[in-house]
């Protein structure tokens, strides 16, 4: 076995996902749009057979929803841990415990992320060019982290959901003597302003994110 890609995802329950799209989108509309995010992400990642696919879901009782969403053969498991860092560390432990040589973990806030960036992360790790790969976001976070081995200290004690997450992680990697590689910057879609920026970029089918683009335009038309 070579490289595992783990997608971190939430069940698209109104009022519990993409709450920062409100009041421009209703809780129901935000949940519909986030479901499209997940569908776009899954459609793109299955185009890259070099990667084995897993999805770490929350809340724990959402397994039936994700069983109906993911492609056959996808490993499904609940996110476990007191904070995001612990949940990520445990997901990496699970991947390496299954025998994978490298493990990538990506979020579900960038439906138009092209799969070639995932492949770059895989190749960098497998070639031994880095021990940590990070995909940076313009807001100071990251859309992807990849490892060659478990590194629980990399995620411990960080201030999550802040503009310093990437810089903190790079500093922690340096303190642990881990060589890091940065992928191209790509935006997450967390706020209504982010959503407008996403809509300003063309996403014709079959480009990644096309479904989310169509749904967002539809929902915003309905709210005008």
C-alpha positions as CSV (number, residue, x, y, z in Angstrom):
1,X,0.0,0.0,0.0
2,X,1.2,3.5,-0.8
3,X,-0.7,6.7,-0.1
4,X,-4.0,7.2,1.7
5,X,-6.1,10.4,1.3
6,X,-8.4,11.1,4.3
7,X,-11.2,13.7,3.8
8,X,-12.4,15.4,7.0
9,X,-16.2,16.0,6.6
10,X,-19.3,17.0,8.6
11,X,-22.8,15.8,8.0
12,X,-24.6,18.7,6.2
13,X,-27.1,19.4,8.9
14,X,-28.8,22.9,8.6
15,X,-27.5,25.2,11.3
16,X,-24.3,23.1,11.9
17,X,-22.3,23.6,8.7
18,X,-21.2,26.8,6.8
19,X,-22.9,29.0,9.4
20,X,-20.8,32.0,8.3
21,X,-22.7,32.0,5.0
22,X,-25.7,33.4,6.9
23,X,-27.7,35.6,6.7
24,X,-27.1,35.6,2.9
25,X,-28.0,32.0,2.8
26,X,-30.5,30.2,5.0
27,X,-29.2,27.3,7.2
28,X,-30.9,24.9,4.8
29,X,-29.3,26.6,1.8
30,X,-25.9,26.5,3.4
31,X,-26.3,22.8,4.2
32,X,-27.4,22.1,0.6
33,X,-24.3,23.9,-0.7
34,X,-22.0,22.1,1.7
35,X,-23.4,18.8,0.4
36,X,-22.4,19.9,-3.1
37,X,-18.9,20.6,-1.8
38,X,-18.6,17.0,-0.6
39,X,-19.9,15.7,-3.9
40,X,-17.5,17.8,-5.9
41,X,-14.6,16.7,-3.8
42,X,-15.4,13.0,-4.1
43,X,-15.9,13.4,-7.8
44,X,-12.4,14.9,-8.2
45,X,-10.5,12.5,-5.9
46,X,-11.8,9.4,-7.6
47,X,-10.1,10.5,-10.8
48,X,-6.7,9.8,-9.1
49,X,-6.4,6.1,-8.6
50,X,-2.9,6.5,-7.2
51,X,-4.6,7.5,-3.9
52,X,-6.6,5.2,-1.7
53,X,-9.6,7.1,-0.2
54,X,-11.0,7.4,3.3
55,X,-13.4,9.8,4.9
56,X,-13.4,10.8,8.6
57,X,-16.9,12.0,9.5
58,X,-18.6,13.8,12.3
59,X,-20.9,13.5,14.2
60,X,-20.5,9.8,15.0
61,X,-24.2,9.0,14.2
62,X,-23.8,10.3,10.6
63,X,-22.3,7.0,9.3
64,X,-25.5,6.1,7.3
65,X,-25.5,9.5,5.5
66,X,-21.8,9.0,4.4
67,X,-22.3,5.4,3.5
68,X,-24.8,6.6,0.9
69,X,-22.5,9.3,-0.4
70,X,-19.0,7.9,-0.8
71,X,-17.7,5.6,-3.6
72,X,-17.6,1.9,-3.0
73,X,-14.4,0.8,-1.2
74,X,-14.0,4.1,0.7
75,X,-12.9,3.5,4.3
76,X,-15.3,5.4,6.7
77,X,-14.5,6.1,10.3
78,X,-15.6,8.8,12.9
79,X,-13.4,11.6,13.9
80,X,-12.2,11.1,17.5
81,X,-10.5,13.6,19.8
82,X,-11.1,16.6,22.1
83,X,-10.0,19.2,19.5
84,X,-9.1,19.4,15.8
85,X,-5.5,18.7,16.4
86,X,-6.2,15.5,18.3
87,X,-8.8,14.4,15.7
88,X,-6.2,14.9,12.9
89,X,-3.4,13.1,14.9
90,X,-5.7,10.1,15.5
91,X,-6.7,10.0,11.8
92,X,-3.1,9.9,10.8
93,X,-2.4,7.1,13.4
94,X,-5.2,5.1,11.8
95,X,-3.8,5.5,8.3
96,X,-0.3,4.5,9.2
97,X,-1.6,1.7,11.4
98,X,-3.2,0.3,8.3
99,X,0.2,0.1,6.6
100,X,0.2,3.2,4.3
101,X,3.6,4.7,3.5
102,X,2.2,8.2,3.4
103,X,-1.1,9.8,4.5
104,X,-2.7,12.9,3.3
105,X,-5.5,14.7,5.1
106,X,-7.6,17.4,3.4
107,X,-10.6,19.4,4.6
108,X,-13.9,19.8,2.8
109,X,-14.0,23.6,2.4
110,X,-12.3,23.8,-1.0
111,X,-14.6,22.0,-3.5
112,X,-12.6,23.2,-6.5
113,X,-9.2,22.0,-5.3
114,X,-7.6,20.2,-8.3
115,X,-6.4,16.7,-7.8
116,X,-3.0,17.4,-9.2
117,X,-2.1,19.1,-5.9
118,X,-2.9,15.9,-4.1
119,X,-0.7,14.0,-6.4
120,X,2.1,16.5,-5.9
121,X,1.9,16.0,-2.1
122,X,2.0,12.2,-2.6
123,X,5.0,12.3,-4.9
124,X,6.9,14.7,-2.6
125,X,6.4,12.4,0.4
126,X,7.2,9.2,-1.5
127,X,10.3,10.6,-3.0
128,X,11.6,11.6,0.5
129,X,11.8,15.3,-0.4
130,X,9.9,16.3,2.7
131,X,8.4,14.7,5.9
132,X,5.5,17.2,6.0
133,X,3.5,18.7,3.1
134,X,1.2,21.6,3.7
135,X,-1.3,23.3,1.3
136,X,-1.6,26.9,2.3
137,X,-4.8,29.0,2.3
138,X,-4.8,32.8,1.9
139,X,-6.5,33.1,5.3
140,X,-3.4,31.7,7.1
141,X,-4.7,28.1,7.4
142,X,-4.1,25.1,5.3
143,X,-6.3,22.9,3.1
144,X,-4.1,19.8,3.3
145,X,-1.4,18.3,5.4
146,X,0.5,15.2,4.5
147,X,3.0,13.1,6.5
148,X,5.5,10.2,6.1
149,X,5.0,9.1,9.7
150,X,2.8,9.9,12.7
151,X,3.7,13.3,14.2
152,X,1.3,13.9,17.0
153,X,3.4,16.8,18.4
154,X,2.8,18.7,15.2
155,X,-0.8,19.2,16.0
156,X,-0.7,19.6,19.8
157,X,-1.5,22.9,21.5
158,X,-2.2,24.9,18.4
159,X,-4.7,27.8,18.1
160,X,-7.1,26.4,15.5
161,X,-9.3,28.5,13.3
162,X,-6.9,31.5,13.4
163,X,-4.8,33.3,10.9
164,X,-1.7,31.8,12.3
165,X,-2.4,28.1,11.9
166,X,0.0,27.6,9.0
167,X,2.8,29.6,10.5
168,X,2.4,27.8,13.8
169,X,2.5,24.4,12.1
170,X,5.6,25.4,10.1
171,X,7.3,26.6,13.2
172,X,6.4,23.4,15.0
173,X,7.7,21.3,12.1
174,X,11.0,23.2,12.3
175,X,11.3,22.6,16.0
176,X,10.7,18.9,15.4
177,X,13.4,18.9,12.7
178,X,10.9,18.0,10.1
179,X,11.5,19.1,6.5
180,X,8.4,20.8,5.1
181,X,7.1,21.3,1.6
182,X,4.5,23.9,0.7
183,X,2.0,23.3,-2.1
184,X,0.4,26.1,-4.1
185,X,-1.9,28.4,-2.2
186,X,-5.6,27.6,-2.7
187,X,-8.6,29.3,-1.0
188,X,-11.0,27.7,1.4
189,X,-14.6,28.8,1.2
190,X,-15.5,29.7,4.8
191,X,-17.3,33.0,4.6
192,X,-19.8,34.7,2.3
193,X,-17.0,36.9,1.0
194,X,-15.1,33.7,0.1
195,X,-18.1,32.4,-1.6
196,X,-18.4,35.5,-3.8
197,X,-14.7,35.0,-4.7
198,X,-15.4,31.4,-5.7
199,X,-18.3,32.5,-7.9
200,X,-16.1,35.0,-9.6
201,X,-13.9,32.2,-11.0
202,X,-15.3,30.0,-13.8
203,X,-16.0,26.4,-12.9
204,X,-17.6,24.8,-16.0
205,X,-18.2,21.1,-15.8
206,X,-16.2,18.9,-15.4
207,X,-13.8,21.2,-13.6
208,X,-13.6,20.6,-9.9
209,X,-16.3,22.6,-8.0
210,X,-18.7,22.9,-10.9
211,X,-21.6,21.5,-8.9
212,X,-21.0,23.8,-6.0
213,X,-20.8,26.8,-8.4
214,X,-24.1,26.0,-10.0
215,X,-25.8,25.4,-6.6
216,X,-24.4,28.6,-5.1
217,X,-25.6,30.7,-8.0
218,X,-29.0,29.1,-7.8
219,X,-29.3,29.7,-4.0
220,X,-28.1,33.3,-4.3
221,X,-30.6,34.0,-7.1
222,X,-33.4,32.7,-4.9
223,X,-32.4,35.0,-2.0
224,X,-32.2,38.2,-4.1
